Amino acid sequence: MKKLILDRKKTILGIAAGAIAGWMYWYFIGCSNGSCGISSTWYMSTLYFSIGGGLLAESFSPAKKAEPKN
């Protein structure tokens, strides 16, 4: 478990940063009438931004080389 966390450190940090950014977006900008799909509730905004943050962080990680099969 510890190795998994260390291998995905950038992705986990991206998810956390995205979640914080999503909550801040909802709190400071948000949607006043509740008709916005993403920013109408704090948990939807946090969820979408955390997914985006994780994907963005993962895109900057170097690709792992596959080991040749014998």
Secondary structure, 3 states (H helix, E strand, C coil): CHHHHHHCHHHHHHHHHHHHHHHHHHHHCCCCCCCCCCCCCHHHHHHHHHHHHHHHHHHCCCCCCCCCCC
